[in-house]
């Protein structure tokens, strides 16, 4: 199972999302080919209702504590309630230190 699949499985268990996207974006960075270190997560869950953005991030980081201590180098989080969700999240910017 890929790290992206592990992340998705953990987040699905913890947050019962109505929408989830977990994308490995390591290919956009200056890392060895095949690396799984940089991820983008879009998560829509009612678990985020009535809590601030910082608290939402803290909850996700807590669920992924093992991965954050190890293989994950960067994690872009886009966290919404169903009411806030507009059907898309911002794309990640190109890495300024990317491959030449």
N, CA, C and O of each residue as an XYZ file, in Angstrom:
400
protein
N       0.849     -1.174      0.000
C       0.000      0.000      0.000
C       0.896      1.239      0.000
O       1.848      1.323      0.776
N       0.592      2.182     -0.859
C       1.378      3.411     -0.939
C       1.119      4.283      0.295
O       0.121      4.109      0.994
N       2.017      5.201      0.543
C       1.846      6.128      1.660
C       0.597      6.983      1.460
O      -0.114      7.267      2.424
N       0.321      7.393      0.232
C      -0.897      8.174     -0.051
C      -2.142      7.377      0.331
O      -3.087      7.937      0.887
N      -2.151      6.093      0.041
C      -3.295      5.243      0.397
C      -3.410      5.099      1.912
O      -4.516      5.097      2.452
N      -2.279      4.978      2.597
C      -2.293      4.887      4.057
C      -2.859      6.165      4.677
O      -3.666      6.118      5.606
N      -2.419      7.309      4.143
C      -2.915      8.596      4.630
C      -4.420      8.675      4.424
O      -5.160      9.041      5.337
N      -4.867      8.333      3.229
C      -6.294      8.398      2.928
C      -7.090      7.493      3.864
O      -8.131      7.896      4.383
N      -6.608      6.285      4.078
C      -7.310      5.337      4.941
C      -7.427      5.874      6.372
O      -8.489      5.777      6.986
N      -6.348      6.434      6.898
C      -6.384      6.996      8.247
C      -7.370      8.156      8.348
O      -8.141      8.247      9.303
N      -7.335      9.041      7.353
C      -8.210     10.211      7.391
C      -9.671      9.828      7.204
O     -10.551     10.433      7.816
N      -9.939      8.836      6.370
C     -11.313      8.363      6.204
C     -11.845      7.800      7.517
O     -12.990      8.062      7.884
N     -11.027      7.034      8.221
C     -11.433      6.460      9.511
C     -11.698      7.544     10.551
O     -12.674      7.471     11.298
N     -10.842      8.529     10.594
C     -10.919      9.553     11.635
C     -11.991     10.602     11.398
O     -12.592     11.100     12.350
N     -12.243     10.950     10.115
C     -13.083     12.116      9.826
C     -14.351     11.827      9.038
O     -15.153     12.738      8.829
N     -14.560     10.599      8.597
C     -15.749     10.239      7.817
C     -16.069     11.314      6.772
O     -17.162     11.880      6.790
N     -15.138     11.599      5.870
C     -15.321     12.711      4.936
C     -16.385     12.441      3.871
O     -16.629     11.300      3.478
N     -17.001     13.522      3.425
C     -17.904     13.432      2.275
C     -17.100     13.569      0.984
O     -17.582     13.215     -0.092
N     -15.879     14.082      1.095
C     -14.971     14.194     -0.052
C     -13.549     14.142      0.477
O     -13.229     14.754      1.496
N     -12.696     13.402     -0.228
C     -11.285     13.343      0.156
C     -10.432     13.162     -1.086
O     -10.769     12.390     -1.984
N      -9.328     13.881     -1.123
C      -8.305     13.728     -2.158
C      -6.962     13.706     -1.447
O      -6.664     14.584     -0.637
N      -6.165     12.713     -1.749
C      -4.800     12.656     -1.242
C      -3.899     12.469     -2.451
O      -3.954     11.444     -3.130
N      -3.076     13.466     -2.709
C      -2.203     13.424     -3.879
C      -0.747     13.519     -3.448
O      -0.377     14.389     -2.659
N       0.060     12.629     -3.967
C       1.498     12.720     -3.766
C       2.028     13.736     -4.770
O       1.863     13.565     -5.978
N       2.654     14.776     -4.279
C       3.195     15.823     -5.140
C       4.723     15.830     -5.131
O       5.347     16.826     -5.497
N       5.311     14.735     -4.718
C       6.770     14.665     -4.639
C       7.427     14.904     -5.984
O       8.527     15.454     -6.052
N       6.758     14.493     -7.062
C       7.321     14.682     -8.405
C       7.523     16.159     -8.755
O       8.264     16.483     -9.683
N       6.866     17.050     -8.014
C       6.984     18.485     -8.265
C       8.165     19.110     -7.514
O       8.388     20.318     -7.595
N       8.910     18.290     -6.792
C       9.981     18.787     -5.939
C      11.302     18.100     -6.287
O      11.339     17.096     -6.998
N      12.360     18.666     -5.773
C      13.695     18.152     -6.044
C      14.007     17.019     -5.058
O      14.772     17.191     -4.109
N      13.395     15.864     -5.310
C      13.568     14.680     -4.462
C      13.891     13.494     -5.368
O      13.662     13.559     -6.576
N      14.411     12.426     -4.806
C      14.687     11.250     -5.643
C      13.411     10.726     -6.311
O      12.329     10.759     -5.726
N      13.561     10.249     -7.530
C      12.426      9.715     -8.276
C      11.759      8.600     -7.475
O      12.433      7.757     -6.883
N      10.444      8.607     -7.464
C       9.679      7.594     -6.749
C       9.442      7.914     -5.278
O       8.819      7.127     -4.566
N       9.931      9.062     -4.818
C       9.753      9.451     -3.418
C       8.289      9.741     -3.112
O       7.538     10.193     -3.976
N       7.900      9.477     -1.883
C       6.585      9.851     -1.368
C       6.823     10.677     -0.107
O       6.856     10.147      1.004
N       6.987     11.980     -0.301
C       7.331     12.869      0.806
C       6.445     14.101      0.893
O       6.226     14.633      1.981
N       5.933     14.559     -0.249
C       5.148     15.789     -0.325
C       3.719     15.418     -0.721
O       3.497     14.750     -1.730
N       2.746     15.864      0.096
C       1.357     15.492     -0.159
C       0.434     16.695     -0.094
O       0.694     17.666      0.617
N      -0.643     16.610     -0.848
C      -1.737     17.585     -0.845
C      -2.988     16.827     -0.445
O      -3.325     15.806     -1.044
N      -3.679     17.335      0.579
C      -4.895     16.694      1.075
C      -6.046     17.693      1.008
O      -5.952     18.809      1.519
N      -7.122     17.273      0.374
C      -8.380     18.016      0.390
C      -9.356     17.137      1.150
O      -9.591     15.989      0.775
N      -9.924     17.678      2.219
C     -10.781     16.890      3.092
C     -12.015     17.705      3.454
O     -11.908     18.817      3.970
N     -13.180     17.145      3.179
C     -14.453     17.786      3.501
C     -15.146     16.915      4.544
O     -15.496     15.766      4.279
N     -15.336     17.481      5.733
C     -15.908     16.702      6.827
C     -16.670     17.605      7.788
O     -16.280     18.746      8.031
N     -17.742     17.086      8.320
C     -18.486     17.826      9.341
C     -17.749     17.822     10.676
O     -18.139     18.533     11.602
N     -16.685     17.027     10.781
C     -15.848     17.056     11.983
C     -15.167     18.415     12.137
O     -14.663     18.737     13.213
N     -15.151     19.209     11.071
C     -14.506     20.519     11.113
C     -15.488     21.653     11.440
O     -15.095     22.818     11.499
N     -16.738     21.317     11.647
C     -17.745     22.340     11.948
C     -17.422     23.010     13.282
O     -17.071     22.347     14.258
N     -17.545     24.301     13.304
C     -17.396     25.122     14.510
C     -16.001     25.076     15.131
O     -15.845     25.361     16.318
N     -14.989     24.720     14.344
C     -13.617     24.823     14.860
C     -12.779     25.636     13.881
O     -13.005     25.616     12.671
N     -11.814     26.345     14.436
C     -10.961     27.218     13.629
C     -10.029     26.402     12.727
O      -9.800     25.214     12.950
N      -9.503     27.076     11.709
C      -8.597     26.410     10.765
C      -7.396     25.793     11.469
O      -6.988     24.681     11.135
N      -6.837     26.491     12.424
C      -5.670     25.972     13.141
C      -6.033     24.659     13.842
O      -5.254     23.706     13.818
N      -7.205     24.610     14.462
C      -7.632     23.388     15.143
C      -7.870     22.248     14.153
O      -7.599     21.089     14.467
N      -8.366     22.564     12.980
C      -8.563     21.546     11.943
C      -7.217     20.930     11.573
O      -7.078     19.709     11.494
N      -6.246     21.783     11.350
C      -4.909     21.307     10.999
C      -4.333     20.455     12.126
O      -3.740     19.405     11.876
N      -4.506     20.903     13.355
C      -3.995     20.153     14.497
C      -4.604     18.760     14.566
O      -3.907     17.792     14.871
N      -5.895     18.652     14.284
C      -6.563     17.348     14.305
C      -5.988     16.417     13.236
O      -5.764     15.235     13.495
N      -5.753     16.943     12.053
C      -5.184     16.122     10.976
C      -3.753     15.727     11.321
O      -3.371     14.570     11.148
N      -2.957     16.683     11.811
C      -1.580     16.370     12.205
C      -1.558     15.287     13.289
O      -0.699     14.406     13.264
N      -2.486     15.348     14.229
C      -2.543     14.342     15.293
C      -2.819     12.954     14.712
O      -2.218     11.970     15.144
N      -3.713     12.874     13.748
C      -4.020     11.587     13.111
C      -2.836     11.041     12.335
O      -2.653      9.828     12.240
N      -2.039     11.930     11.786
C      -0.909     11.519     10.948
C       0.426     11.700     11.666
O       1.457     11.886     11.019
N       0.414     11.646     12.990
C       1.623     11.904     13.777
C       2.766     10.968     13.392
O       3.905     11.417     13.257
N       2.488      9.690     13.215
C       3.547      8.746     12.856
C       4.158      9.086     11.502
O       5.377      9.059     11.333
N       3.299      9.404     10.545
C       3.775      9.740      9.203
C       4.525     11.065      9.197
O       5.509     11.221      8.475
N       4.062     12.019      9.999
C       4.732     13.319     10.070
C       6.110     13.185     10.729
O       7.016     13.963     10.430
N       6.270     12.215     11.612
C       7.552     11.988     12.273
C       8.516     11.228     11.370
O       9.713     11.155     11.651
N       7.999     10.672     10.299
C       8.837      9.855      9.429
C       8.840     10.322      7.997
O       9.504     11.301      7.656
N       8.105      9.631      7.159
C       8.264      9.847      5.716
C       7.710     11.162      5.158
O       8.189     11.623      4.123
N       6.724     11.775      5.803
C       6.151     13.002      5.240
C       7.081     14.182      5.511
O       7.462     14.443      6.652
N       7.434     14.883      4.447
C       8.253     16.083      4.561
C       7.372     17.335      4.500
O       7.625     18.311      5.207
N       6.336     17.303      3.649
C       5.446     18.461      3.484
C       4.019     17.976      3.283
O       3.768     16.976      2.610
N       3.092     18.711      3.886
C       1.677     18.348      3.822
C       0.853     19.611      3.615
O       0.747     20.442      4.517
N       0.269     19.755      2.430
C      -0.607     20.895      2.138
C      -2.035     20.473      2.457
O      -2.557     19.529      1.864
N      -2.666     21.176      3.395
C      -4.004     20.804      3.847
C      -5.037     21.824      3.398
O      -4.856     23.030      3.564
N      -6.114     21.322      2.830
C      -7.276     22.130      2.448
C      -8.463     21.449      3.100
O      -8.935     20.414      2.628
N      -8.947     22.042      4.199
C      -9.930     21.390      5.060
C     -11.208     22.212      5.104
O     -11.179     23.408      5.396
N     -12.332     21.561      4.810
C     -13.607     22.256      4.682
C     -14.735     21.484      5.359
O     -14.642     20.272      5.558
N     -15.793     22.197      5.708
C     -17.067     21.551      6.015
C     -17.816     21.463      4.689
O     -17.416     22.094      3.710
N     -18.889     20.692      4.649
C     -19.682     20.576      3.421
C     -20.220     21.939      2.998
O     -20.301     22.235      1.806
N     -20.583     22.754      3.958
C     -21.119     24.091      3.679
C     -20.068     25.004      3.040
O     -20.399     25.836      2.196
N     -18.820     24.849      3.437
C     -17.732     25.677      2.917
C     -17.215     25.192      1.565
O     -16.672     25.977      0.787
N     -17.380     23.929      1.293
C     -16.801     23.282      0.106
C     -17.426     23.835     -1.164
O     -18.646     23.807     -1.322
N     -16.601     24.333     -2.062
C     -17.063     24.894     -3.334
C     -16.789     23.954     -4.501
O     -16.995     24.333     -5.653
N     -16.332     22.744     -4.228
C     -16.097     21.778     -5.287
C     -14.666     21.699     -5.765
O     -14.326     20.813     -6.549
N     -13.817     22.609     -5.307
C     -12.406     22.524     -5.657
C     -11.580     23.301     -4.648
O     -12.061     24.228     -3.996
N     -10.330     22.899     -4.539
C      -9.385     23.557     -3.641
C      -8.251     24.116     -4.482
O      -8.037     23.670     -5.609
N      -7.528     25.082     -3.951
C      -6.410     25.646     -4.712
C      -5.371     24.583     -5.048
O      -5.146     23.647     -4.280
N      -4.755     24.744     -6.191
C      -3.655     23.862     -6.584
C      -2.407     24.290     -5.838
O      -2.276     25.448     -5.442
N      -1.510     23.370     -5.653
C      -0.234     23.693     -5.008
C       0.637     24.485     -5.977
O       0.626     24.219     -7.179
N       1.389     25.455     -5.464
C       2.302     26.206     -6.326
C       3.478     25.338     -6.738
O       3.790     24.337     -6.094
N       4.118     25.738     -7.816
C       5.328     25.033     -8.241
C       6.421     25.277     -7.213
O       6.546     26.377     -6.675
N       7.191     24.267     -6.951
C       8.308     24.357     -6.018
C       9.381     25.256     -6.619
O       9.805     25.045     -7.755
N       9.819     26.255     -5.862
C      10.847     27.166     -6.361
C      12.218     26.494     -6.401
O      13.121     26.959     -7.096
N      12.370     25.409     -5.661
C      13.630     24.685     -5.663
C      13.516     23.412     -6.494
O      14.248     22.449     -6.264
N      12.609     23.408     -7.449
C      12.325     22.213     -8.240
C      13.463     21.803     -9.147
O      14.537     22.406     -9.156
N      13.204     20.794     -9.883
C      14.218     20.228    -10.781
C      14.533     21.184    -11.922
O      13.654     21.871    -12.443
N      15.784     21.211    -12.291
C      16.228     22.105    -13.367
C      15.968     21.482    -14.716
O      16.275     22.086    -15.744
